Amino acid sequence: MVLEMLMQSIFEVADVIFVGRLGPDALAAVGISGTLVILIFAVGIGFSMGATALVARRIGEKNPEAAAQAAVHVIVLTILLSIPFSIVGVAYAPELLRLMGASESVVSVGSGYCALMFGGNATIMLLFVINAVFRGAGDPSVAMWSLFVANALNIVLDPLLIFGIGPFPELGIEGAAIATIIGRSLGILFQIFSLSRSRNHMSIKRSSFSYDPAIVRSLASVSIPGIIQFLVSTASWIIVVRIVTLFGDVAAAGYTVGVRIIIFTLLPSWGLANAAATLVGQNLGAGKPDRAEKSVYICARYNTGFLFGITVLLMLFAPSLIGIATKDPDVIREGVACLRIIAIGYVPEGLGMVMMQSFNGAGDTRTPTLINALALWVFQLPAAWFLGVQFGLDTSGVYLGAAMAQFVLAALSFWFFRRGSWKTLKLSGS
C-alpha cells in the first residue's frame, strides 16, 4: 500500500515538473485547477471508504462472493456520479478559476486544462475506487501495479504532448491533462482485467452484477459521510488556496510546487493509514477488535517515525526540491516557505491520518467528519486568515495555520479512538 500511494504521488509531481517550464502562470493554473479537482477526489475517496470497509468486512467473514457484489455496486455508482462533474467542469471552467481568485492571465492559460481534468474526472474516481476494492480484499499489489502502469504512460506522454516532441502536437498545459487522462484510463483497464480474473481473495463474475438494495444502503451509510468528511477537508484547503491567491500569482505558483511535493511525501504515509483501515475492517469482520486496535497503534508508530525523517529532509533540502520544478527565484522562495512551515505538522499528521483511517475502516465515517470540521474549519481557516492577512505574516501565516491545525486534528482523533465506540459498529448487506 505504501508503494501504491507512492505511485499515486508521482502523478502529483510529474505534471508540475514539466509544466513548470511553461512559467508561473501555467504553474498557478495547474495548482488552482488541482485544488478544484480535489472536490472530485473527495467523492472518489468517500466511495473508496465504503468499498474498503464493506469489502474488507466481507472478506473477514469469509464471503468473497458478497465482496465482489459490493465491488460492482460501488463501481457503477461511481460512474454515474462522475457525469455531473464532467458537465459542470467543461461548461464553466473559466468561471471556476475566477471564483478561486485566478488572474485573467492564469484563466487564459488554464481554462483548457481545467475543463479537461473535469471532463475526464471518471478516470480519477474509478482509479481510486477500484484500488480501494483491491485493498479491502487484501490484494494491494494490483492497486500498486495499476498505478505503476498509469504513471509510466503519463510520464512518457507529458513531455511529448506539452512540448510537441517528434510527431506529437505541441499542446502546452492541455497536453499535461490529456497525458494524465490517458495514463489513468490505461490503469483502469488493467484494474478491470485483474477483477475479471480468478484470484485467491475475490473475483467478479456474472452473478456479481445482481442488484441488492441492502448493499446500496450499506455503501451509502459509509460513503456519504465519507464524502462529506473529505468535502469538509478539501473545501477547507480550497479556501486556503483562495487566501494564498490574495498575495498574487507568484504566491500561487510557489504554493503549487510546494504542495505537490508535500503530497508526494505524504501519500506514502496514506499507504500505512490505508493498511490500518484494511486491518481494522478485516479484524472486526473476524470478531477480533483488540487485534484491530493493536494494528492501528503499530501503523501509527511506523507512520510518525517515517514522517519525522521526511520533516528533517524537507527542512534541509527544500530549495533543491522546489528548484526541480522552477528556476524563478521568487517562486522558489515561496515554495520553500510552504514546504518548511507545513512540514512542522508532519509528525502529528502521521498519527492523525492513521487514527482517522481506522475509523473509516471500521465503517465509522461520521467521527472523522466531525474531527475534520473542528480541526480544519473551526481552527485552521480562522488561524490562516488572521495570521496571514490580519497579522501581516502573508503566506507564511497561512502555512503556519495549516501546520498548527494538524496538532489539533491529531489530539482529537486520538481522543475519539481511545473511546473505542468504533469497535462495535455493524455493517449490513451480504
Contacts in CASP RR format, 6 or more apart in sequence:
PFRMAT RR
TARGET T0000
AUTHOR 0000-0000-0000
METHOD contacts of the structure
MODEL  1
MVLEMLMQSIFEVADVIFVGRLGPDALAAVGISGTLVILIFAVGIGFSMG
ATALVARRIGEKNPEAAAQAAVHVIVLTILLSIPFSIVGVAYAPELLRLM
GASESVVSVGSGYCALMFGGNATIMLLFVINAVFRGAGDPSVAMWSLFVA
NALNIVLDPLLIFGIGPFPELGIEGAAIATIIGRSLGILFQIFSLSRSRN
HMSIKRSSFSYDPAIVRSLASVSIPGIIQFLVSTASWIIVVRIVTLFGDV
AAAGYTVGVRIIIFTLLPSWGLANAAATLVGQNLGAGKPDRAEKSVYICA
RYNTGFLFGITVLLMLFAPSLIGIATKDPDVIREGVACLRIIAIGYVPEG
LGMVMMQSFNGAGDTRTPTLINALALWVFQLPAAWFLGVQFGLDTSGVYL
GAAMAQFVLAALSFWFFRRGSWKTLKLSGS
1 135 0 8 1.000
1 140 0 8 1.000
1 143 0 8 1.000
1 144 0 8 1.000
1 271 0 8 1.000
1 272 0 8 1.000
1 274 0 8 1.000
1 275 0 8 1.000
1 278 0 8 1.000
2 268 0 8 1.000
2 269 0 8 1.000
2 271 0 8 1.000
2 272 0 8 1.000
2 275 0 8 1.000
3 144 0 8 1.000
3 268 0 8 1.000
4 131 0 8 1.000
4 135 0 8 1.000
4 140 0 8 1.000
4 143 0 8 1.000
4 144 0 8 1.000
4 147 0 8 1.000
4 271 0 8 1.000
4 274 0 8 1.000
5 267 0 8 1.000
5 268 0 8 1.000
5 269 0 8 1.000
5 270 0 8 1.000
5 271 0 8 1.000
5 274 0 8 1.000
6 267 0 8 1.000
6 268 0 8 1.000
7 144 0 8 1.000
7 147 0 8 1.000
7 148 0 8 1.000
7 150 0 8 1.000
7 151 0 8 1.000
8 147 0 8 1.000
8 267 0 8 1.000
9 263 0 8 1.000
9 264 0 8 1.000
9 265 0 8 1.000
9 266 0 8 1.000
9 267 0 8 1.000
9 268 0 8 1.000
10 151 0 8 1.000
10 155 0 8 1.000
10 264 0 8 1.000
11 147 0 8 1.000
11 150 0 8 1.000
11 151 0 8 1.000
11 154 0 8 1.000
11 180 0 8 1.000
12 260 0 8 1.000
12 263 0 8 1.000
12 264 0 8 1.000
12 267 0 8 1.000
13 260 0 8 1.000
13 261 0 8 1.000
13 263 0 8 1.000
13 264 0 8 1.000
14 151 0 8 1.000
14 154 0 8 1.000
14 155 0 8 1.000
14 158 0 8 1.000
15 30 0 8 1.000
15 158 0 8 1.000
15 176 0 8 1.000
15 179 0 8 1.000
15 180 0 8 1.000
16 27 0 8 1.000
16 30 0 8 1.000
16 256 0 8 1.000
16 257 0 8 1.000
16 260 0 8 1.000
16 325 0 8 1.000
17 324 0 8 1.000
17 325 0 8 1.000
18 158 0 8 1.000
18 159 0 8 1.000
18 162 0 8 1.000
18 163 0 8 1.000
18 176 0 8 1.000
19 26 0 8 1.000
19 27 0 8 1.000
19 30 0 8 1.000
19 162 0 8 1.000
19 173 0 8 1.000
19 176 0 8 1.000
20 26 0 8 1.000
20 27 0 8 1.000
20 257 0 8 1.000
20 325 0 8 1.000
20 326 0 8 1.000
21 162 0 8 1.000
21 163 0 8 1.000
22 109 0 8 1.000
22 162 0 8 1.000
22 172 0 8 1.000
22 173 0 8 1.000
23 253 0 8 1.000
23 326 0 8 1.000
23 328 0 8 1.000
24 249 0 8 1.000
24 250 0 8 1.000
24 253 0 8 1.000
24 326 0 8 1.000
24 328 0 8 1.000
24 331 0 8 1.000
25 103 0 8 1.000
25 105 0 8 1.000
25 106 0 8 1.000
25 109 0 8 1.000
25 249 0 8 1.000
25 253 0 8 1.000
26 109 0 8 1.000
26 110 0 8 1.000
26 172 0 8 1.000
26 173 0 8 1.000
27 252 0 8 1.000
27 253 0 8 1.000
27 254 0 8 1.000
27 256 0 8 1.000
27 257 0 8 1.000
27 325 0 8 1.000
27 326 0 8 1.000
27 331 0 8 1.000
28 102 0 8 1.000
28 103 0 8 1.000
28 106 0 8 1.000
28 249 0 8 1.000
28 252 0 8 1.000
28 253 0 8 1.000
28 256 0 8 1.000
29 97 0 8 1.000
29 102 0 8 1.000
29 106 0 8 1.000
29 107 0 8 1.000
29 109 0 8 1.000
29 110 0 8 1.000
29 113 0 8 1.000
29 114 0 8 1.000
29 173 0 8 1.000
30 110 0 8 1.000
30 113 0 8 1.000
30 173 0 8 1.000
30 176 0 8 1.000
30 256 0 8 1.000
31 241 0 8 1.000
31 252 0 8 1.000
31 255 0 8 1.000
31 256 0 8 1.000
31 259 0 8 1.000
31 260 0 8 1.000
32 97 0 8 1.000
32 100 0 8 1.000
32 101 0 8 1.000
32 102 0 8 1.000
32 106 0 8 1.000
32 114 0 8 1.000
32 241 0 8 1.000
32 245 0 8 1.000
32 252 0 8 1.000
32 256 0 8 1.000
33 97 0 8 1.000
33 110 0 8 1.000
33 113 0 8 1.000
33 114 0 8 1.000
33 117 0 8 1.000
34 117 0 8 1.000
35 100 0 8 1.000
35 237 0 8 1.000
35 238 0 8 1.000
35 241 0 8 1.000
36 96 0 8 1.000
36 97 0 8 1.000
36 100 0 8 1.000
36 114 0 8 1.000
36 118 0 8 1.000
36 238 0 8 1.000
37 117 0 8 1.000
37 118 0 8 1.000
37 121 0 8 1.000
37 124 0 8 1.000
38 234 0 8 1.000
38 237 0 8 1.000
38 238 0 8 1.000
39 85 0 8 1.000
39 231 0 8 1.000
39 234 0 8 1.000
39 235 0 8 1.000
39 238 0 8 1.000
40 82 0 8 1.000
40 85 0 8 1.000
40 118 0 8 1.000
40 121 0 8 1.000
40 124 0 8 1.000
40 125 0 8 1.000
41 124 0 8 1.000
41 128 0 8 1.000
41 230 0 8 1.000
41 234 0 8 1.000
42 227 0 8 1.000
42 230 0 8 1.000
42 231 0 8 1.000
42 233 0 8 1.000
42 234 0 8 1.000
43 81 0 8 1.000
43 85 0 8 1.000
43 125 0 8 1.000
43 227 0 8 1.000
43 230 0 8 1.000
44 78 0 8 1.000
44 124 0 8 1.000
44 125 0 8 1.000
44 128 0 8 1.000
44 129 0 8 1.000
44 227 0 8 1.000
45 128 0 8 1.000
45 226 0 8 1.000
45 227 0 8 1.000
45 230 0 8 1.000
46 223 0 8 1.000
46 226 0 8 1.000
46 227 0 8 1.000
46 229 0 8 1.000
46 230 0 8 1.000
46 365 0 8 1.000
47 74 0 8 1.000
47 77 0 8 1.000
47 78 0 8 1.000
47 81 0 8 1.000
47 125 0 8 1.000
47 128 0 8 1.000
47 129 0 8 1.000
47 132 0 8 1.000
47 219 0 8 1.000
47 223 0 8 1.000
47 227 0 8 1.000
48 128 0 8 1.000
48 129 0 8 1.000
48 131 0 8 1.000
48 132 0 8 1.000
49 132 0 8 1.000
49 222 0 8 1.000
49 223 0 8 1.000
49 226 0 8 1.000
49 229 0 8 1.000
49 277 0 8 1.000
49 360 0 8 1.000
49 361 0 8 1.000
49 363 0 8 1.000
49 365 0 8 1.000
50 74 0 8 1.000
50 132 0 8 1.000
50 219 0 8 1.000
50 222 0 8 1.000
50 223 0 8 1.000
50 226 0 8 1.000
50 360 0 8 1.000
50 363 0 8 1.000
50 365 0 8 1.000
51 70 0 8 1.000
51 71 0 8 1.000
51 74 0 8 1.000
51 129 0 8 1.000
51 132 0 8 1.000
51 133 0 8 1.000
51 136 0 8 1.000
51 219 0 8 1.000
51 223 0 8 1.000
52 132 0 8 1.000
52 133 0 8 1.000
52 135 0 8 1.000
52 136 0 8 1.000
52 274 0 8 1.000
52 277 0 8 1.000
52 278 0 8 1.000
52 281 0 8 1.000
52 360 0 8 1.000
52 361 0 8 1.000
53 222 0 8 1.000
53 277 0 8 1.000
53 281 0 8 1.000
53 360 0 8 1.000
53 361 0 8 1.000
53 362 0 8 1.000
53 363 0 8 1.000
53 427 0 8 1.000
54 67 0 8 1.000
54 70 0 8 1.000
54 74 0 8 1.000
54 215 0 8 1.000
54 218 0 8 1.000
54 219 0 8 1.000
54 222 0 8 1.000
54 427 0 8 1.000
54 429 0 8 1.000
55 67 0 8 1.000
55 70 0 8 1.000
55 71 0 8 1.000
55 132 0 8 1.000
55 133 0 8 1.000
55 136 0 8 1.000
55 137 0 8 1.000
55 202 0 8 1.000
56 135 0 8 1.000
56 136 0 8 1.000
56 137 0 8 1.000
56 138 0 8 1.000
56 277 0 8 1.000
56 278 0 8 1.000
56 280 0 8 1.000
56 281 0 8 1.000
56 282 0 8 1.000
56 285 0 8 1.000
56 361 0 8 1.000
57 281 0 8 1.000
57 282 0 8 1.000
57 284 0 8 1.000
57 285 0 8 1.000
57 427 0 8 1.000
58 64 0 8 1.000
58 66 0 8 1.000
58 67 0 8 1.000
58 70 0 8 1.000
58 430 0 8 1.000
59 67 0 8 1.000
59 136 0 8 1.000
59 137 0 8 1.000
59 138 0 8 1.000
59 201 0 8 1.000
59 202 0 8 1.000
59 282 0 8 1.000
60 281 0 8 1.000
60 282 0 8 1.000
60 285 0 8 1.000
60 286 0 8 1.000
61 285 0 8 1.000
61 286 0 8 1.000
63 430 0 8 1.000
64 137 0 8 1.000
64 201 0 8 1.000
64 202 0 8 1.000
64 203 0 8 1.000
65 207 0 8 1.000
65 208 0 8 1.000
66 429 0 8 1.000
66 430 0 8 1.000
67 136 0 8 1.000
67 137 0 8 1.000
67 201 0 8 1.000
67 202 0 8 1.000
68 202 0 8 1.000
68 203 0 8 1.000
68 204 0 8 1.000
68 205 0 8 1.000
68 208 0 8 1.000
69 207 0 8 1.000
69 208 0 8 1.000
69 210 0 8 1.000
69 212 0 8 1.000
69 215 0 8 1.000
70 215 0 8 1.000
70 218 0 8 1.000
70 219 0 8 1.000
70 429 0 8 1.000
71 130 0 8 1.000
71 133 0 8 1.000
71 195 0 8 1.000
71 202 0 8 1.000
71 204 0 8 1.000
71 208 0 8 1.000
72 204 0 8 1.000
72 208 0 8 1.000
72 209 0 8 1.000
73 211 0 8 1.000
73 212 0 8 1.000
73 215 0 8 1.000
73 216 0 8 1.000
73 219 0 8 1.000
74 129 0 8 1.000
74 133 0 8 1.000
74 219 0 8 1.000
74 223 0 8 1.000
75 126 0 8 1.000
75 129 0 8 1.000
75 130 0 8 1.000
75 133 0 8 1.000
77 216 0 8 1.000
77 219 0 8 1.000
78 122 0 8 1.000
78 125 0 8 1.000
78 126 0 8 1.000
78 129 0 8 1.000
79 122 0 8 1.000
79 126 0 8 1.000
81 125 0 8 1.000
82 120 0 8 1.000
82 121 0 8 1.000
82 122 0 8 1.000
82 125 0 8 1.000
82 126 0 8 1.000
85 118 0 8 1.000
85 119 0 8 1.000
85 121 0 8 1.000
86 118 0 8 1.000
86 119 0 8 1.000
86 120 0 8 1.000
86 121 0 8 1.000
86 122 0 8 1.000
88 118 0 8 1.000
89 96 0 8 1.000
89 114 0 8 1.000
89 115 0 8 1.000
89 118 0 8 1.000
89 119 0 8 1.000
90 115 0 8 1.000
90 118 0 8 1.000
90 119 0 8 1.000
93 110 0 8 1.000
93 111 0 8 1.000
93 112 0 8 1.000
93 114 0 8 1.000
93 115 0 8 1.000
93 118 0 8 1.000
94 107 0 8 1.000
94 111 0 8 1.000
94 114 0 8 1.000
96 114 0 8 1.000
97 106 0 8 1.000
97 107 0 8 1.000
97 110 0 8 1.000
97 111 0 8 1.000
97 114 0 8 1.000
98 107 0 8 1.000
100 238 0 8 1.000
100 241 0 8 1.000
100 242 0 8 1.000
100 245 0 8 1.000
101 242 0 8 1.000
101 245 0 8 1.000
102 245 0 8 1.000
102 252 0 8 1.000
103 248 0 8 1.000
103 249 0 8 1.000
105 249 0 8 1.000
106 249 0 8 1.000
106 252 0 8 1.000
109 173 0 8 1.000
110 173 0 8 1.000
112 173 0 8 1.000
112 174 0 8 1.000
112 177 0 8 1.000
113 173 0 8 1.000
113 174 0 8 1.000
113 176 0 8 1.000
113 177 0 8 1.000
116 174 0 8 1.000
116 177 0 8 1.000
116 178 0 8 1.000
116 181 0 8 1.000
117 177 0 8 1.000
117 180 0 8 1.000
117 181 0 8 1.000
120 181 0 8 1.000
123 181 0 8 1.000
123 183 0 8 1.000
123 184 0 8 1.000
123 185 0 8 1.000
123 188 0 8 1.000
124 184 0 8 1.000
126 188 0 8 1.000
126 191 0 8 1.000
127 146 0 8 1.000
127 147 0 8 1.000
127 150 0 8 1.000
127 184 0 8 1.000
127 187 0 8 1.000
127 188 0 8 1.000
127 191 0 8 1.000
130 143 0 8 1.000
130 146 0 8 1.000
130 188 0 8 1.000
130 191 0 8 1.000
130 192 0 8 1.000
130 195 0 8 1.000
131 140 0 8 1.000
131 142 0 8 1.000
131 143 0 8 1.000
131 146 0 8 1.000
131 147 0 8 1.000
131 191 0 8 1.000
133 195 0 8 1.000
133 202 0 8 1.000
134 140 0 8 1.000
134 142 0 8 1.000
134 143 0 8 1.000
134 191 0 8 1.000
134 194 0 8 1.000
135 143 0 8 1.000
135 274 0 8 1.000
135 277 0 8 1.000
135 278 0 8 1.000
136 278 0 8 1.000
136 281 0 8 1.000
136 282 0 8 1.000
137 199 0 8 1.000
137 201 0 8 1.000
137 202 0 8 1.000
138 201 0 8 1.000
138 278 0 8 1.000
138 282 0 8 1.000
139 199 0 8 1.000
139 200 0 8 1.000
139 201 0 8 1.000
139 202 0 8 1.000
140 274 0 8 1.000
140 275 0 8 1.000
140 278 0 8 1.000
142 191 0 8 1.000
142 194 0 8 1.000
143 191 0 8 1.000
145 190 0 8 1.000
146 187 0 8 1.000
146 188 0 8 1.000
146 190 0 8 1.000
146 191 0 8 1.000
146 194 0 8 1.000
147 187 0 8 1.000
149 183 0 8 1.000
149 186 0 8 1.000
149 187 0 8 1.000
149 190 0 8 1.000
150 183 0 8 1.000
150 184 0 8 1.000
150 186 0 8 1.000
150 187 0 8 1.000
150 188 0 8 1.000
150 190 0 8 1.000
151 183 0 8 1.000
153 179 0 8 1.000
153 182 0 8 1.000
153 183 0 8 1.000
153 186 0 8 1.000
154 179 0 8 1.000
154 180 0 8 1.000
154 182 0 8 1.000
154 183 0 8 1.000
154 184 0 8 1.000
157 175 0 8 1.000
157 178 0 8 1.000
157 179 0 8 1.000
157 182 0 8 1.000
157 183 0 8 1.000
158 175 0 8 1.000
158 176 0 8 1.000
158 179 0 8 1.000
159 165 0 8 1.000
160 166 0 8 1.000
160 168 0 8 1.000
160 179 0 8 1.000
161 168 0 8 1.000
161 169 0 8 1.000
161 171 0 8 1.000
161 172 0 8 1.000
161 175 0 8 1.000
161 176 0 8 1.000
161 178 0 8 1.000
161 179 0 8 1.000
162 170 0 8 1.000
162 171 0 8 1.000
162 172 0 8 1.000
162 173 0 8 1.000
162 175 0 8 1.000
162 176 0 8 1.000
162 179 0 8 1.000
163 170 0 8 1.000
163 172 0 8 1.000
164 170 0 8 1.000
164 171 0 8 1.000
171 178 0 8 1.000
195 203 0 8 1.000
195 204 0 8 1.000
196 203 0 8 1.000
196 204 0 8 1.000
197 203 0 8 1.000
212 429 0 8 1.000
214 428 0 8 1.000
214 429 0 8 1.000
214 430 0 8 1.000
215 429 0 8 1.000
217 428 0 8 1.000
217 429 0 8 1.000
218 427 0 8 1.000
218 428 0 8 1.000
218 429 0 8 1.000
221 427 0 8 1.000
221 428 0 8 1.000
222 360 0 8 1.000
222 363 0 8 1.000
222 365 0 8 1.000
222 427 0 8 1.000
223 365 0 8 1.000
225 365 0 8 1.000
225 366 0 8 1.000
225 369 0 8 1.000
226 360 0 8 1.000
226 365 0 8 1.000
226 368 0 8 1.000
226 369 0 8 1.000
228 365 0 8 1.000
228 369 0 8 1.000
229 360 0 8 1.000
229 365 0 8 1.000
229 366 0 8 1.000
229 368 0 8 1.000
229 369 0 8 1.000
229 372 0 8 1.000
230 372 0 8 1.000
232 369 0 8 1.000
232 372 0 8 1.000
232 373 0 8 1.000
232 376 0 8 1.000
232 377 0 8 1.000
233 372 0 8 1.000
233 376 0 8 1.000
236 372 0 8 1.000
236 376 0 8 1.000
236 377 0 8 1.000
236 380 0 8 1.000
236 381 0 8 1.000
239 381 0 8 1.000
240 380 0 8 1.000
240 381 0 8 1.000
240 384 0 8 1.000
240 398 0 8 1.000
240 402 0 8 1.000
241 252 0 8 1.000
241 255 0 8 1.000
243 384 0 8 1.000
243 385 0 8 1.000
243 388 0 8 1.000
243 389 0 8 1.000
243 398 0 8 1.000
244 251 0 8 1.000
244 252 0 8 1.000
244 255 0 8 1.000
244 395 0 8 1.000
244 398 0 8 1.000
245 251 0 8 1.000
245 252 0 8 1.000
246 389 0 8 1.000
247 394 0 8 1.000
247 395 0 8 1.000
250 328 0 8 1.000
250 330 0 8 1.000
250 331 0 8 1.000
250 334 0 8 1.000
251 334 0 8 1.000
251 394 0 8 1.000
251 395 0 8 1.000
253 326 0 8 1.000
253 328 0 8 1.000
253 331 0 8 1.000
253 334 0 8 1.000
254 322 0 8 1.000
254 326 0 8 1.000
254 331 0 8 1.000
254 332 0 8 1.000
254 334 0 8 1.000
254 335 0 8 1.000
254 338 0 8 1.000
255 334 0 8 1.000
255 335 0 8 1.000
255 338 0 8 1.000
255 395 0 8 1.000
257 322 0 8 1.000
257 323 0 8 1.000
257 325 0 8 1.000
257 326 0 8 1.000
257 331 0 8 1.000
257 335 0 8 1.000
257 338 0 8 1.000
258 322 0 8 1.000
258 335 0 8 1.000
258 338 0 8 1.000
258 339 0 8 1.000
259 338 0 8 1.000
259 342 0 8 1.000
260 325 0 8 1.000
261 314 0 8 1.000
261 321 0 8 1.000
261 322 0 8 1.000
261 339 0 8 1.000
262 338 0 8 1.000
262 339 0 8 1.000
262 342 0 8 1.000
262 343 0 8 1.000
265 310 0 8 1.000
265 314 0 8 1.000
266 307 0 8 1.000
266 346 0 8 1.000
266 349 0 8 1.000
268 306 0 8 1.000
269 303 0 8 1.000
269 306 0 8 1.000
269 307 0 8 1.000
269 349 0 8 1.000
269 350 0 8 1.000
269 353 0 8 1.000
270 353 0 8 1.000
270 357 0 8 1.000
272 299 0 8 1.000
272 302 0 8 1.000
272 303 0 8 1.000
272 306 0 8 1.000
272 354 0 8 1.000
273 299 0 8 1.000
273 303 0 8 1.000
273 350 0 8 1.000
273 353 0 8 1.000
273 354 0 8 1.000
273 356 0 8 1.000
273 357 0 8 1.000
274 357 0 8 1.000
275 299 0 8 1.000
276 295 0 8 1.000
276 296 0 8 1.000
276 299 0 8 1.000
276 300 0 8 1.000
276 354 0 8 1.000
276 357 0 8 1.000
276 358 0 8 1.000
276 361 0 8 1.000
277 357 0 8 1.000
277 358 0 8 1.000
277 360 0 8 1.000
277 361 0 8 1.000
278 361 0 8 1.000
279 292 0 8 1.000
279 295 0 8 1.000
279 296 0 8 1.000
279 299 0 8 1.000
280 292 0 8 1.000
280 295 0 8 1.000
280 296 0 8 1.000
280 358 0 8 1.000
280 361 0 8 1.000
280 362 0 8 1.000
280 422 0 8 1.000
281 292 0 8 1.000
281 361 0 8 1.000
281 362 0 8 1.000
281 363 0 8 1.000
283 289 0 8 1.000
283 291 0 8 1.000
283 292 0 8 1.000
283 295 0 8 1.000
284 292 0 8 1.000
284 362 0 8 1.000
284 423 0 8 1.000
284 425 0 8 1.000
289 423 0 8 1.000
289 424 0 8 1.000
292 358 0 8 1.000
292 362 0 8 1.000
292 423 0 8 1.000
293 420 0 8 1.000
293 423 0 8 1.000
296 354 0 8 1.000
296 355 0 8 1.000
296 358 0 8 1.000
296 417 0 8 1.000
299 354 0 8 1.000
300 350 0 8 1.000
300 351 0 8 1.000
300 352 0 8 1.000
300 354 0 8 1.000
300 355 0 8 1.000
303 350 0 8 1.000
303 351 0 8 1.000
303 353 0 8 1.000
303 354 0 8 1.000
304 347 0 8 1.000
304 350 0 8 1.000
304 351 0 8 1.000
305 347 0 8 1.000
307 346 0 8 1.000
307 347 0 8 1.000
307 349 0 8 1.000
307 350 0 8 1.000
308 346 0 8 1.000
308 347 0 8 1.000
310 343 0 8 1.000
310 346 0 8 1.000
311 343 0 8 1.000
311 344 0 8 1.000
311 345 0 8 1.000
311 346 0 8 1.000
311 347 0 8 1.000
314 321 0 8 1.000
314 339 0 8 1.000
314 340 0 8 1.000
314 343 0 8 1.000
314 346 0 8 1.000
315 340 0 8 1.000
315 343 0 8 1.000
318 335 0 8 1.000
318 336 0 8 1.000
318 339 0 8 1.000
318 340 0 8 1.000
319 332 0 8 1.000
319 336 0 8 1.000
321 339 0 8 1.000
322 331 0 8 1.000
322 332 0 8 1.000
322 335 0 8 1.000
322 336 0 8 1.000
322 339 0 8 1.000
323 332 0 8 1.000
326 332 0 8 1.000
334 395 0 8 1.000
337 395 0 8 1.000
337 396 0 8 1.000
337 399 0 8 1.000
338 395 0 8 1.000
338 399 0 8 1.000
341 396 0 8 1.000
341 397 0 8 1.000
341 399 0 8 1.000
341 400 0 8 1.000
341 402 0 8 1.000
341 403 0 8 1.000
342 399 0 8 1.000
342 402 0 8 1.000
342 403 0 8 1.000
343 403 0 8 1.000
344 400 0 8 1.000
344 403 0 8 1.000
345 403 0 8 1.000
345 404 0 8 1.000
345 406 0 8 1.000
345 407 0 8 1.000
346 406 0 8 1.000
348 406 0 8 1.000
348 407 0 8 1.000
348 409 0 8 1.000
348 410 0 8 1.000
348 411 0 8 1.000
349 406 0 8 1.000
349 409 0 8 1.000
349 410 0 8 1.000
350 410 0 8 1.000
351 410 0 8 1.000
351 413 0 8 1.000
351 414 0 8 1.000
352 406 0 8 1.000
352 409 0 8 1.000
352 410 0 8 1.000
352 413 0 8 1.000
352 414 0 8 1.000
355 410 0 8 1.000
355 413 0 8 1.000
355 414 0 8 1.000
355 416 0 8 1.000
355 417 0 8 1.000
356 368 0 8 1.000
356 371 0 8 1.000
356 372 0 8 1.000
356 409 0 8 1.000
356 413 0 8 1.000
358 417 0 8 1.000
358 422 0 8 1.000
359 365 0 8 1.000
359 367 0 8 1.000
359 368 0 8 1.000
359 413 0 8 1.000
359 416 0 8 1.000
359 417 0 8 1.000
359 422 0 8 1.000
360 368 0 8 1.000
362 422 0 8 1.000
362 423 0 8 1.000
362 425 0 8 1.000
363 422 0 8 1.000
363 425 0 8 1.000
363 427 0 8 1.000
364 421 0 8 1.000
364 422 0 8 1.000
364 425 0 8 1.000
367 416 0 8 1.000
367 421 0 8 1.000
367 422 0 8 1.000
368 413 0 8 1.000
371 409 0 8 1.000
371 412 0 8 1.000
371 413 0 8 1.000
371 416 0 8 1.000
372 409 0 8 1.000
374 408 0 8 1.000
374 412 0 8 1.000
375 405 0 8 1.000
375 406 0 8 1.000
375 408 0 8 1.000
375 409 0 8 1.000
375 412 0 8 1.000
376 405 0 8 1.000
376 409 0 8 1.000
379 404 0 8 1.000
379 405 0 8 1.000
379 408 0 8 1.000
380 401 0 8 1.000
380 402 0 8 1.000
380 404 0 8 1.000
380 405 0 8 1.000
380 408 0 8 1.000
383 400 0 8 1.000
383 401 0 8 1.000
383 404 0 8 1.000
383 405 0 8 1.000
384 397 0 8 1.000
384 398 0 8 1.000
384 400 0 8 1.000
384 401 0 8 1.000
384 402 0 8 1.000
387 393 0 8 1.000
387 397 0 8 1.000
387 398 0 8 1.000
387 400 0 8 1.000
387 401 0 8 1.000
388 394 0 8 1.000
388 395 0 8 1.000
388 396 0 8 1.000
388 397 0 8 1.000
388 398 0 8 1.000
391 397 0 8 1.000
393 400 0 8 1.000
END
